[in-house]
Structures are given as C-alpha cells and as structure tokens.
Amino acid sequence: MITAIARTARRQLNLATYHQLTQAGIPSTTISGRSRHGGPWQRLLPRVYLLQTGPPDTRQQALSAVLYAAHPAADPLSGTTAALTGGAALALLGIRDAPPEPLDVLVRAPRSPAAAGRVRPRPTTRWPATIHISGVPSTRPIRAAADFATRTDDADLVRSVLANVVQGGWCHPHDLRAELRTGRVHGRPAVRAAAAELVAGVRSIAEGRARETLAATDLPAPLWNARLHGPDGTFLANPDAYWPDEGVALEIDSAEYHYTRDAWQATLLRRLRLEARGVLVAGTTPGILRDRPADVIAALRALLTLGAARPEPLRVTARGHAQLELPLPRAYAPKARETV
C-alpha cells in the first residue's frame, strides 16, 4: 500500500486522487483523518489530495486541476481525458503576461465536471494533441493561446499574450490565426484585430497601438519588425516599424526593457548602426505613443519627407513582412522597393 502511494506521489508531484488512494487500499476513513486540519495531507479540490504539509506550488496547483477533471479510471498524466489549457498553461510555460489563474482544463466530452474553486473545466469534442509542461498534461501553446482568447474580454491582454506566444517562437502567426478560426474565436473583434496584427508583423501592445495610430493617418504603411541588413549582408537591426522607400525607422523603447546601463547602450548602438547607414530613426516610448500620438506622427511625417527627398535610395535590405494594406497618400508615390 505504502509503496503504491509513494510511486503515485513521485509521478504526480506529491498529489493523488481519492480513486487512486482507495485503489491502493487506503480506507476512506484514513483519507479523511489524514486530510483534517493539521494532518499530514491536504484536500486541495474535491477528490484531490496533496500528500504533504506545506503549501502547494504553482505546478501542484495546476496538476491538481487536471487530476480533478480527469476521468477517475484513466491515468491523469496521459493527457487523454483532461489537460491544462488557456492562460494557466501559457503561464506554466513562462509566457509573459499570461495569467496563471483561473485554471482552465479541457475535458473530453461528454464528461462535464462542475467548476471547483479556481478550476474551470471546459468540455470539448475537438480533443487536441497534448504535451507535458513541468510535469502537467497541457495543450500545445497554439491551442492554449486560442482557448485563452476565447475566455478573455480584456482586448489589450489578448493582444499581449498572443503576441508573446508568437514572439517566443511557440507558433507561427498564420497557424495561430488558423487555430483561432477553427475554434470559432476569430469572429471576436479583439481576437481578429490581434491575429491581423501578428500576421502583419506586429509583436507587442505598443506596436499594435502604433499600427492603429498610423492606420488613421495618410502616412505610408511600414513593414513591421523587418530585419535590416547592409549591402554586405551584415545584420543592422529589426526596428519596430520601417519605411523602406524613405529609409525611416520607428523604435518604441519601453523603460522596462531599457532601464539597465547595458540595455540602454545596446539600444544606442543599434540606432548608431542604423544612422551610420543613413536610416532616419524616430524614437518614442509606449507612454508617449499612447498619450501624445500627434507628436509621434509629426516626427514621422518630417522624417518621411526628408527620406523621400534623398537623391539616391539607401543600400539597406529589408527582410521581413509584406507591406500592410493601408492607404498611400499621393505625396508618397512608391519607388522600386528592395525587399526580400
């Protein structure tokens, strides 16, 4: 009996279900006694026990949700009847801004366990491939991101989390948009806008605001997060937005990422590399872009005018996303564009 429970505890982060405990021969009265206040076990959720006295950590909380929602007769670690998804799965993966709670758990239909505490079971007939994140059966990041978008009303949070999933390399923006459509989430305005930005190359909330701000003007549409290279192929930088015809770059620098001396120097060196090649750089912060967008637009308008008056085009190659479909003013007739 003790050996069987020890094996279960090792496999399941010191957690066990009521079914597993009774199957190992532990009477229900013993389970109740050990999980009373001050006892050696703790009841975290209905039929789910933590076999230790200390508080559960994040992984144990997440796995307890899966144990609660999984079919009692199935191996809960198999990922065949229950799997963590949504923000909780993304947070466990380390995705920035993904909220670790509530604990959304996909459950294979037709089972439909009741919600319990922070656990939200989500029955589905579209069962996904699953993986283990830190020992917890979970959906893959692309499905977790789509499930998160389904159940989140905060447009900025949706935009940020989806951007961070793509930025982290966990999925391609086109694949994410396809998953959102398959899950019938793409029709929600906030989700549709976030997906469109990612396909266009936008990778952050600040860039999303910049895109919206630029779309409301008569300025040419930029490339987003394009990789700029010199004539010899040397990598220069990948500015947030870049106008290849005029050789103008927009850099949105957050203090959160540039408050250290090394980070700030790296930012300045990147701009020096661009300016050494003749690229005109407009620098701003998310706060200025949010509170004083007219100042940013005025600076870009002036630099675009200067860039358009160059006698010869820059010898800088932009390798990145296709031009966004935004209106071009008559004052900026397109030139031959060096993009790969």
Short mmCIF file of the C-alpha atoms (twelve columns), coordinates in Angstrom:
data_MODEL
# 
_entry.id   MODEL 
# 
loop_
_atom_site.group_PDB 
_atom_site.id 
_atom_site.type_symbol 
_atom_site.label_atom_id 
_atom_site.label_alt_id 
_atom_site.label_comp_id 
_atom_site.label_asym_id 
_atom_site.label_seq_id 
_atom_site.Cartn_x 
_atom_site.Cartn_y 
_atom_site.Cartn_z 
_atom_site.pdbx_PDB_model_num 
ATOM 1   C CA . MET A 1   0.000   0.000  0.000   1 
ATOM 2   C CA . ILE A 2   2.696   2.478  1.041   1 
ATOM 3   C CA . THR A 3   4.835   1.551  -1.985  1 
ATOM 4   C CA . ALA A 4   1.939   2.144  -4.403  1 
ATOM 5   C CA . ILE A 5   1.147   5.548  -2.904  1 
ATOM 6   C CA . ALA A 6   4.834   6.513  -2.913  1 
ATOM 7   C CA . ARG A 7   5.043   5.695  -6.619  1 
ATOM 8   C CA . THR A 8   1.922   7.753  -7.325  1 
ATOM 9   C CA . ALA A 9   3.270   10.669 -5.306  1 
ATOM 10  C CA . ARG A 10  6.566   10.619 -7.223  1 
ATOM 11  C CA . ARG A 11  4.763   10.598 -10.574 1 
ATOM 12  C CA . GLN A 12  2.219   13.269 -9.654  1 
ATOM 13  C CA . LEU A 13  4.151   15.958 -7.783  1 
ATOM 14  C CA . ASN A 14  3.050   14.590 -4.407  1 
ATOM 15  C CA . LEU A 15  -0.613  14.564 -5.422  1 
ATOM 16  C CA . ALA A 16  -3.173  11.748 -5.540  1 
ATOM 17  C CA . THR A 17  -6.860  11.359 -6.233  1 
ATOM 18  C CA . TYR A 18  -9.403  9.701  -3.968  1 
ATOM 19  C CA . HIS A 19  -9.760  6.929  -6.543  1 
ATOM 20  C CA . GLN A 20  -6.008  6.275  -6.561  1 
ATOM 21  C CA . LEU A 21  -5.805  6.238  -2.788  1 
ATOM 22  C CA . THR A 22  -8.685  3.785  -2.365  1 
ATOM 23  C CA . GLN A 23  -7.352  1.625  -5.198  1 
ATOM 24  C CA . ALA A 24  -4.108  1.412  -3.218  1 
ATOM 25  C CA . GLY A 25  -6.053  0.030  -0.273  1 
ATOM 26  C CA . ILE A 26  -6.318  3.137  1.917   1 
ATOM 27  C CA . PRO A 27  -9.732  3.278  3.645   1 
ATOM 28  C CA . SER A 28  -11.867 6.384  3.194   1 
ATOM 29  C CA . THR A 29  -11.781 6.988  6.959   1 
ATOM 30  C CA . THR A 30  -7.973  7.116  6.842   1 
ATOM 31  C CA . ILE A 31  -8.075  9.560  3.938   1 
ATOM 32  C CA . SER A 32  -10.487 11.807 5.839   1 
ATOM 33  C CA . GLY A 33  -8.410  11.618 9.016   1 
ATOM 34  C CA . ARG A 34  -5.121  12.428 7.356   1 
ATOM 35  C CA . SER A 35  -6.588  15.385 5.458   1 
ATOM 36  C CA . ARG A 36  -8.159  17.065 8.501   1 
ATOM 37  C CA . HIS A 37  -6.798  20.444 9.584   1 
ATOM 38  C CA . GLY A 38  -3.292  19.933 10.934  1 
ATOM 39  C CA . GLY A 39  -2.986  16.491 9.374   1 
ATOM 40  C CA . PRO A 40  -0.191  15.277 7.076   1 
ATOM 41  C CA . TRP A 41  -2.343  15.597 3.920   1 
ATOM 42  C CA . GLN A 42  -4.406  18.396 2.434   1 
ATOM 43  C CA . ARG A 43  -7.573  18.283 0.357   1 
ATOM 44  C CA . LEU A 44  -6.948  20.786 -2.441  1 
ATOM 45  C CA . LEU A 45  -10.044 20.021 -4.504  1 
ATOM 46  C CA . PRO A 46  -12.893 17.521 -4.333  1 
ATOM 47  C CA . ARG A 47  -11.267 14.061 -4.532  1 
ATOM 48  C CA . VAL A 48  -7.747  15.530 -4.911  1 
ATOM 49  C CA . TYR A 49  -5.194  15.419 -2.096  1 
ATOM 50  C CA . LEU A 50  -1.759  16.926 -1.553  1 
ATOM 51  C CA . LEU A 51  0.352   14.413 0.350   1 
ATOM 52  C CA . GLN A 52  2.426   16.953 2.273   1 
ATOM 53  C CA . THR A 53  2.006   19.571 4.966   1 
ATOM 54  C CA . GLY A 54  3.487   22.558 3.128   1 
ATOM 55  C CA . PRO A 55  1.513   24.761 0.723   1 
ATOM 56  C CA . PRO A 56  1.243   23.664 -2.920  1 
ATOM 57  C CA . ASP A 57  3.430   25.358 -5.503  1 
ATOM 58  C CA . THR A 58  2.280   26.564 -8.912  1 
ATOM 59  C CA . ARG A 59  2.891   23.224 -10.623 1 
ATOM 60  C CA . GLN A 60  0.985   21.326 -7.944  1 
ATOM 61  C CA . GLN A 61  -1.943  23.721 -8.210  1 
ATOM 62  C CA . ALA A 62  -2.016  23.232 -11.970 1 
ATOM 63  C CA . LEU A 63  -1.741  19.452 -11.790 1 
ATOM 64  C CA . SER A 64  -4.417  19.256 -9.111  1 
ATOM 65  C CA . ALA A 65  -6.830  20.862 -11.580 1 
ATOM 66  C CA . VAL A 66  -6.040  18.174 -14.155 1 
ATOM 67  C CA . LEU A 67  -6.423  15.405 -11.568 1 
ATOM 68  C CA . TYR A 68  -9.794  16.801 -10.563 1 
ATOM 69  C CA . ALA A 69  -11.079 16.952 -14.151 1 
ATOM 70  C CA . ALA A 70  -9.596  13.688 -15.476 1 
ATOM 71  C CA . HIS A 71  -11.691 10.541 -15.726 1 
ATOM 72  C CA . PRO A 72  -11.252 8.598  -12.445 1 
ATOM 73  C CA . ALA A 73  -10.380 5.356  -14.211 1 
ATOM 74  C CA . ALA A 74  -7.827  6.927  -16.584 1 
ATOM 75  C CA . ASP A 75  -4.192  7.741  -15.955 1 
ATOM 76  C CA . PRO A 76  -4.450  11.511 -15.320 1 
ATOM 77  C CA . LEU A 77  -0.915  12.058 -16.662 1 
ATOM 78  C CA . SER A 78  -1.819  10.558 -20.031 1 
ATOM 79  C CA . GLY A 79  -3.487  13.748 -21.252 1 
ATOM 80  C CA . THR A 80  -6.294  11.710 -22.838 1 
ATOM 81  C CA . THR A 81  -9.225  12.874 -20.720 1 
ATOM 82  C CA . ALA A 82  -8.076  16.207 -19.209 1 
ATOM 83  C CA . ALA A 83  -5.377  18.766 -19.998 1 
ATOM 84  C CA . LEU A 84  -4.476  22.218 -18.722 1 
ATOM 85  C CA . THR A 85  -5.076  24.985 -21.268 1 
ATOM 86  C CA . GLY A 86  -5.554  28.735 -21.601 1 
ATOM 87  C CA . GLY A 87  -3.590  31.278 -19.601 1 
ATOM 88  C CA . ALA A 88  -2.636  28.759 -16.910 1 
ATOM 89  C CA . ALA A 89  -0.853  26.510 -19.419 1 
ATOM 90  C CA . LEU A 90  0.861   29.502 -21.034 1 
ATOM 91  C CA . ALA A 91  1.938   30.864 -17.643 1 
ATOM 92  C CA . LEU A 92  3.406   27.477 -16.735 1 
ATOM 93  C CA . LEU A 93  5.333   27.669 -19.997 1 
ATOM 94  C CA . GLY A 94  6.690   31.077 -18.995 1 
ATOM 95  C CA . ILE A 95  4.716   33.179 -21.486 1 
ATOM 96  C CA . ARG A 96  4.873   36.801 -20.391 1 
ATOM 97  C CA . ASP A 97  1.572   38.363 -19.194 1 
ATOM 98  C CA . ALA A 98  -0.271  35.014 -19.262 1 
ATOM 99  C CA . PRO A 99  -2.381  34.864 -16.069 1 
ATOM 100 C CA . PRO A 100 -1.835  31.666 -14.026 1 
ATOM 101 C CA . GLU A 101 -5.451  31.689 -12.863 1 
ATOM 102 C CA . PRO A 102 -8.174  30.656 -13.376 1 
ATOM 103 C CA . LEU A 103 -7.137  27.087 -14.111 1 
ATOM 104 C CA . ASP A 104 -8.846  26.207 -17.377 1 
ATOM 105 C CA . VAL A 105 -8.876  22.470 -18.064 1 
ATOM 106 C CA . LEU A 106 -10.065 20.845 -21.267 1 
ATOM 107 C CA . VAL A 107 -12.193 17.771 -20.590 1 
ATOM 108 C CA . ARG A 108 -13.038 15.223 -23.243 1 
ATOM 109 C CA . ALA A 109 -16.770 15.403 -23.897 1 
ATOM 110 C CA . PRO A 110 -19.329 14.224 -22.975 1 
ATOM 111 C CA . ARG A 111 -17.919 14.437 -19.432 1 
ATOM 112 C CA . SER A 112 -18.584 17.805 -17.815 1 
ATOM 113 C CA . PRO A 113 -17.279 18.140 -14.249 1 
ATOM 114 C CA . ALA A 114 -18.530 21.076 -12.211 1 
ATOM 115 C CA . ALA A 115 -16.312 24.084 -11.613 1 
ATOM 116 C CA . ALA A 116 -14.451 23.947 -8.310  1 
ATOM 117 C CA . GLY A 117 -12.628 26.885 -6.790  1 
ATOM 118 C CA . ARG A 118 -10.296 28.330 -9.426  1 
ATOM 119 C CA . VAL A 119 -10.737 25.301 -11.707 1 
ATOM 120 C CA . ARG A 120 -12.885 25.783 -14.830 1 
ATOM 121 C CA . PRO A 121 -13.459 22.507 -16.704 1 
ATOM 122 C CA . ARG A 122 -14.121 23.047 -20.423 1 
ATOM 123 C CA . PRO A 123 -15.718 20.075 -22.202 1 
ATOM 124 C CA . THR A 124 -14.723 19.731 -25.853 1 
ATOM 125 C CA . THR A 125 -15.279 17.345 -28.735 1 
ATOM 126 C CA . ARG A 126 -12.219 18.748 -30.532 1 
ATOM 127 C CA . TRP A 127 -9.560  16.977 -28.494 1 
ATOM 128 C CA . PRO A 128 -6.047  18.318 -29.162 1 
ATOM 129 C CA . ALA A 129 -2.596  16.809 -29.100 1 
ATOM 130 C CA . THR A 130 -1.158  17.257 -25.611 1 
ATOM 131 C CA . ILE A 131 2.276   17.763 -24.105 1 
ATOM 132 C CA . HIS A 132 3.704   17.870 -20.585 1 
ATOM 133 C CA . ILE A 133 4.752   21.239 -19.220 1 
ATOM 134 C CA . SER A 134 6.714   20.843 -15.988 1 
ATOM 135 C CA . GLY A 135 5.003   17.506 -15.438 1 
ATOM 136 C CA . VAL A 136 1.476   18.792 -16.098 1 
ATOM 137 C CA . PRO A 137 -0.551  17.428 -19.065 1 
ATOM 138 C CA . SER A 138 -1.314  20.503 -21.169 1 
ATOM 139 C CA . THR A 139 -2.459  21.543 -24.592 1 
ATOM 140 C CA . ARG A 140 0.155   22.786 -27.029 1 
ATOM 141 C CA . PRO A 141 0.811   26.555 -26.851 1 
ATOM 142 C CA . ILE A 142 -1.175  27.279 -30.035 1 
ATOM 143 C CA . ARG A 143 -4.332  25.649 -28.619 1 
ATOM 144 C CA . ALA A 144 -3.756  27.152 -25.170 1 
ATOM 145 C CA . ALA A 145 -3.483  30.609 -26.766 1 
ATOM 146 C CA . ALA A 146 -6.710  30.121 -28.703 1 
ATOM 147 C CA . ASP A 147 -8.525  28.858 -25.591 1 
ATOM 148 C CA . PHE A 148 -7.214  31.845 -23.643 1 
ATOM 149 C CA . ALA A 149 -8.512  34.250 -26.292 1 
ATOM 150 C CA . THR A 150 -11.905 32.522 -26.168 1 
ATOM 151 C CA . ARG A 151 -12.406 33.292 -22.497 1 
ATOM 152 C CA . THR A 152 -10.771 36.701 -22.077 1 
ATOM 153 C CA . ASP A 153 -12.546 40.021 -22.560 1 
ATOM 154 C CA . ASP A 154 -9.523  42.285 -21.984 1 
ATOM 155 C CA . ALA A 155 -8.510  43.257 -25.543 1 
ATOM 156 C CA . ASP A 156 -5.047  44.507 -24.544 1 
ATOM 157 C CA . LEU A 157 -4.340  41.337 -22.576 1 
ATOM 158 C CA . VAL A 158 -5.396  39.167 -25.524 1 
ATOM 159 C CA . ARG A 159 -3.153  41.205 -27.811 1 
ATOM 160 C CA . SER A 160 -0.186  40.972 -25.438 1 
ATOM 161 C CA . VAL A 161 -0.435  37.254 -24.675 1 
ATOM 162 C CA . LEU A 162 -0.939  36.209 -28.304 1 
ATOM 163 C CA . ALA A 163 1.972   38.420 -29.325 1 
ATOM 164 C CA . ASN A 164 4.208   36.878 -26.671 1 
ATOM 165 C CA . VAL A 165 3.300   33.349 -27.782 1 
ATOM 166 C CA . VAL A 166 4.341   34.189 -31.347 1 
ATOM 167 C CA . GLN A 167 7.346   36.252 -30.262 1 
ATOM 168 C CA . GLY A 168 8.571   33.339 -28.171 1 
ATOM 169 C CA . GLY A 169 8.581   31.117 -31.244 1 
ATOM 170 C CA . TRP A 170 5.867   28.780 -29.949 1 
ATOM 171 C CA . CYS A 171 3.816   29.057 -33.136 1 
ATOM 172 C CA . HIS A 172 3.662   30.899 -36.442 1 
ATOM 173 C CA . PRO A 173 1.142   33.777 -36.670 1 
ATOM 174 C CA . HIS A 174 -0.577  32.204 -39.702 1 
ATOM 175 C CA . ASP A 175 -1.015  28.927 -37.808 1 
ATOM 176 C CA . LEU A 176 -2.366  30.773 -34.794 1 
ATOM 177 C CA . ARG A 177 -4.897  32.607 -36.932 1 
ATOM 178 C CA . ALA A 178 -5.972  29.283 -38.443 1 
ATOM 179 C CA . GLU A 179 -6.396  27.796 -34.951 1 
ATOM 180 C CA . LEU A 180 -8.474  30.791 -33.871 1 
ATOM 181 C CA . ARG A 181 -10.702 30.295 -36.897 1 
ATOM 182 C CA . THR A 182 -11.031 26.574 -36.259 1 
ATOM 183 C CA . GLY A 183 -12.044 27.281 -32.684 1 
ATOM 184 C CA . ARG A 184 -14.561 29.866 -33.912 1 
ATOM 185 C CA . VAL A 185 -12.852 32.586 -31.900 1 
ATOM 186 C CA . HIS A 186 -11.648 34.659 -34.830 1 
ATOM 187 C CA . GLY A 187 -15.010 36.411 -35.126 1 
ATOM 188 C CA . ARG A 188 -14.477 38.304 -31.869 1 
ATOM 189 C CA . PRO A 189 -13.245 41.831 -32.768 1 
ATOM 190 C CA . ALA A 190 -10.363 41.902 -30.267 1 
ATOM 191 C CA . VAL A 191 -9.136  38.471 -31.352 1 
ATOM 192 C CA . ARG A 192 -9.490  39.245 -35.047 1 
ATOM 193 C CA . ALA A 193 -7.537  42.501 -34.623 1 
ATOM 194 C CA . ALA A 194 -4.770  40.789 -32.623 1 
ATOM 195 C CA . ALA A 195 -4.451  37.999 -35.210 1 
ATOM 196 C CA . ALA A 196 -4.280  40.507 -38.069 1 
ATOM 197 C CA . GLU A 197 -1.525  42.421 -36.301 1 
ATOM 198 C CA . LEU A 198 0.531   39.289 -35.743 1 
ATOM 199 C CA . VAL A 199 0.246   38.245 -39.388 1 
ATOM 200 C CA . ALA A 200 1.308   41.776 -40.347 1 
ATOM 201 C CA . GLY A 201 4.374   41.505 -38.131 1 
ATOM 202 C CA . VAL A 202 3.232   43.382 -35.024 1 
ATOM 203 C CA . ARG A 203 4.629   41.806 -31.853 1 
ATOM 204 C CA . SER A 204 3.531   43.925 -28.872 1 
ATOM 205 C CA . ILE A 205 0.760   46.078 -27.458 1 
ATOM 206 C CA . ALA A 206 2.787   49.218 -28.201 1 
ATOM 207 C CA . GLU A 207 3.272   48.142 -31.800 1 
ATOM 208 C CA . GLY A 208 -0.443  47.403 -32.020 1 
ATOM 209 C CA . ARG A 209 -1.227  50.935 -30.868 1 
ATOM 210 C CA . ALA A 210 1.278   52.291 -33.377 1 
ATOM 211 C CA . ARG A 211 -0.419  50.335 -36.148 1 
ATOM 212 C CA . GLU A 212 -3.824  51.719 -35.171 1 
ATOM 213 C CA . THR A 213 -2.408  55.241 -34.942 1 
ATOM 214 C CA . LEU A 214 -0.759  55.027 -38.360 1 
ATOM 215 C CA . ALA A 215 -3.840  53.486 -39.963 1 
ATOM 216 C CA . ALA A 216 -5.781  56.642 -39.047 1 
ATOM 217 C CA . THR A 217 -3.331  58.895 -40.945 1 
ATOM 218 C CA . ASP A 218 -2.324  59.399 -44.564 1 
ATOM 219 C CA . LEU A 219 1.235   58.169 -43.948 1 
ATOM 220 C CA . PRO A 220 2.609   55.253 -45.956 1 
ATOM 221 C CA . ALA A 221 2.302   51.821 -44.384 1 
ATOM 222 C CA . PRO A 222 5.517   50.421 -42.868 1 
ATOM 223 C CA . LEU A 223 7.000   46.979 -42.579 1 
ATOM 224 C CA . TRP A 224 6.753   45.629 -39.024 1 
ATOM 225 C CA . ASN A 225 9.751   44.002 -37.335 1 
ATOM 226 C CA . ALA A 226 11.640  43.731 -40.609 1 
ATOM 227 C CA . ARG A 227 15.287  42.633 -40.371 1 
ATOM 228 C CA . LEU A 228 17.584  45.246 -41.883 1 
ATOM 229 C CA . HIS A 229 20.897  44.247 -43.483 1 
ATOM 230 C CA . GLY A 230 23.719  46.225 -45.049 1 
ATOM 231 C CA . PRO A 231 24.970  45.651 -48.613 1 
ATOM 232 C CA . ASP A 232 27.434  43.014 -47.383 1 
ATOM 233 C CA . GLY A 233 24.690  41.100 -45.564 1 
ATOM 234 C CA . THR A 234 25.621  42.413 -42.110 1 
ATOM 235 C CA . PHE A 235 22.649  42.491 -39.780 1 
ATOM 236 C CA . LEU A 236 21.877  46.011 -38.582 1 
ATOM 237 C CA . ALA A 237 18.656  45.911 -36.550 1 
ATOM 238 C CA . ASN A 238 14.991  44.996 -36.672 1 
ATOM 239 C CA . PRO A 239 13.125  48.224 -35.831 1 
ATOM 240 C CA . ASP A 240 9.500   48.100 -34.736 1 
ATOM 241 C CA . ALA A 241 8.412   49.762 -37.991 1 
ATOM 242 C CA . TYR A 242 10.373  50.577 -41.131 1 
ATOM 243 C CA . TRP A 243 9.602   52.526 -44.294 1 
ATOM 244 C CA . PRO A 244 11.968  51.094 -46.935 1 
ATOM 245 C CA . ASP A 245 11.195  53.677 -49.629 1 
ATOM 246 C CA . GLU A 246 12.154  56.562 -47.357 1 
ATOM 247 C CA . GLY A 247 14.670  54.805 -45.108 1 
ATOM 248 C CA . VAL A 248 12.839  55.755 -41.905 1 
ATOM 249 C CA . ALA A 249 12.599  53.580 -38.773 1 
ATOM 250 C CA . LEU A 250 10.331  53.813 -35.727 1 
ATOM 251 C CA . GLU A 251 11.722  52.492 -32.449 1 
ATOM 252 C CA . ILE A 252 9.354   52.072 -29.481 1 
ATOM 253 C CA . ASP A 253 11.529  51.672 -26.399 1 
ATOM 254 C CA . SER A 254 9.998   50.742 -23.057 1 
ATOM 255 C CA . ALA A 255 11.807  51.680 -19.852 1 
ATOM 256 C CA . GLU A 256 11.033  48.167 -18.610 1 
ATOM 257 C CA . TYR A 257 13.464  46.742 -21.153 1 
ATOM 258 C CA . HIS A 258 16.000  49.575 -21.203 1 
ATOM 259 C CA . TYR A 259 16.484  50.582 -17.576 1 
ATOM 260 C CA . THR A 260 19.887  48.928 -17.202 1 
ATOM 261 C CA . ARG A 261 23.072  50.515 -18.472 1 
ATOM 262 C CA . ASP A 262 23.850  47.603 -20.799 1 
ATOM 263 C CA . ALA A 263 20.355  47.564 -22.303 1 
ATOM 264 C CA . TRP A 264 20.379  51.303 -22.872 1 
ATOM 265 C CA . GLN A 265 23.822  51.154 -24.517 1 
ATOM 266 C CA . ALA A 266 22.642  48.309 -26.740 1 
ATOM 267 C CA . THR A 267 19.726  50.496 -27.848 1 
ATOM 268 C CA . LEU A 268 22.030  53.391 -28.666 1 
ATOM 269 C CA . LEU A 269 24.451  51.151 -30.562 1 
ATOM 270 C CA . ARG A 270 21.586  49.748 -32.616 1 
ATOM 271 C CA . ARG A 271 20.495  53.258 -33.548 1 
ATOM 272 C CA . LEU A 272 24.055  54.255 -34.389 1 
ATOM 273 C CA . ARG A 273 24.297  51.300 -36.789 1 
ATOM 274 C CA . LEU A 274 21.108  52.432 -38.491 1 
ATOM 275 C CA . GLU A 275 22.103  56.082 -38.632 1 
ATOM 276 C CA . ALA A 276 25.544  55.162 -39.992 1 
ATOM 277 C CA . ARG A 277 23.717  53.645 -42.983 1 
ATOM 278 C CA . GLY A 278 21.606  56.749 -43.390 1 
ATOM 279 C CA . VAL A 279 18.433  55.401 -41.796 1 
ATOM 280 C CA . LEU A 280 16.409  58.159 -40.097 1 
ATOM 281 C CA . VAL A 281 15.224  56.969 -36.687 1 
ATOM 282 C CA . ALA A 282 12.212  58.259 -34.758 1 
ATOM 283 C CA . GLY A 283 12.324  57.118 -31.153 1 
ATOM 284 C CA . THR A 284 9.387   57.045 -28.752 1 
ATOM 285 C CA . THR A 285 8.044   55.189 -25.724 1 
ATOM 286 C CA . PRO A 286 4.740   53.347 -25.232 1 
ATOM 287 C CA . GLY A 287 3.594   56.174 -22.946 1 
ATOM 288 C CA . ILE A 288 4.319   58.938 -25.454 1 
ATOM 289 C CA . LEU A 289 2.687   56.916 -28.209 1 
ATOM 290 C CA . ARG A 290 -0.400  56.458 -26.053 1 
ATOM 291 C CA . ASP A 291 -0.657  59.991 -24.641 1 
ATOM 292 C CA . ARG A 292 0.831   62.139 -27.416 1 
ATOM 293 C CA . PRO A 293 0.371   60.278 -30.694 1 
ATOM 294 C CA . ALA A 294 0.225   63.533 -32.676 1 
ATOM 295 C CA . ASP A 295 3.841   64.293 -31.711 1 
ATOM 296 C CA . VAL A 296 4.972   60.887 -32.945 1 
ATOM 297 C CA . ILE A 297 3.091   61.305 -36.231 1 
ATOM 298 C CA . ALA A 298 4.544   64.807 -36.717 1 
ATOM 299 C CA . ALA A 299 8.089   63.477 -36.242 1 
ATOM 300 C CA . LEU A 300 7.481   60.588 -38.651 1 
ATOM 301 C CA . ARG A 301 5.938   62.906 -41.225 1 
ATOM 302 C CA . ALA A 302 9.011   65.164 -41.124 1 
ATOM 303 C CA . LEU A 303 11.445  62.245 -41.425 1 
ATOM 304 C CA . LEU A 304 9.470   60.640 -44.249 1 
ATOM 305 C CA . THR A 305 9.582   63.930 -46.140 1 
ATOM 306 C CA . LEU A 306 13.356  64.099 -45.674 1 
ATOM 307 C CA . GLY A 307 13.779  60.484 -46.691 1 
ATOM 308 C CA . ALA A 308 11.657  60.899 -49.824 1 
ATOM 309 C CA . ALA A 309 13.911  63.775 -50.943 1 
ATOM 310 C CA . ARG A 310 17.101  61.670 -50.966 1 
ATOM 311 C CA . PRO A 311 18.929  61.835 -54.287 1 
ATOM 312 C CA . GLU A 312 19.657  58.081 -54.143 1 
ATOM 313 C CA . PRO A 313 17.939  55.217 -52.307 1 
ATOM 314 C CA . LEU A 314 19.581  53.637 -49.270 1 
ATOM 315 C CA . ARG A 315 21.591  50.477 -49.731 1 
ATOM 316 C CA . VAL A 316 19.766  48.693 -46.949 1 
ATOM 317 C CA . THR A 317 17.878  45.443 -47.466 1 
ATOM 318 C CA . ALA A 318 14.659  44.872 -45.504 1 
ATOM 319 C CA . ARG A 319 13.848  41.221 -44.977 1 
ATOM 320 C CA . GLY A 320 10.525  40.936 -43.281 1 
ATOM 321 C CA . HIS A 321 6.795   41.037 -43.584 1 
ATOM 322 C CA . ALA A 322 4.806   42.243 -46.563 1 
ATOM 323 C CA . GLN A 323 3.507   45.779 -46.696 1 
ATOM 324 C CA . LEU A 324 0.314   46.331 -44.745 1 
ATOM 325 C CA . GLU A 325 -2.728  47.241 -46.791 1 
ATOM 326 C CA . LEU A 326 -3.105  50.827 -45.617 1 
ATOM 327 C CA . PRO A 327 -3.844  53.787 -47.913 1 
ATOM 328 C CA . LEU A 328 -0.897  55.547 -49.551 1 
ATOM 329 C CA . PRO A 329 -1.135  59.339 -49.988 1 
ATOM 330 C CA . ARG A 330 -0.416  60.892 -53.367 1 
ATOM 331 C CA . ALA A 331 2.589   62.723 -51.898 1 
ATOM 332 C CA . TYR A 332 4.385   59.431 -51.417 1 
ATOM 333 C CA . ALA A 333 4.435   57.649 -54.756 1 
ATOM 334 C CA . PRO A 334 6.008   54.174 -54.274 1 
ATOM 335 C CA . LYS A 335 9.502   53.634 -55.624 1 
ATOM 336 C CA . ALA A 336 11.170  50.376 -56.513 1 
ATOM 337 C CA . ARG A 337 11.472  48.606 -53.167 1 
ATOM 338 C CA . GLU A 338 14.405  46.444 -52.139 1 
ATOM 339 C CA . THR A 339 12.763  43.755 -50.051 1 
ATOM 340 C CA . VAL A 340 13.419  40.056 -49.844 1 
# 
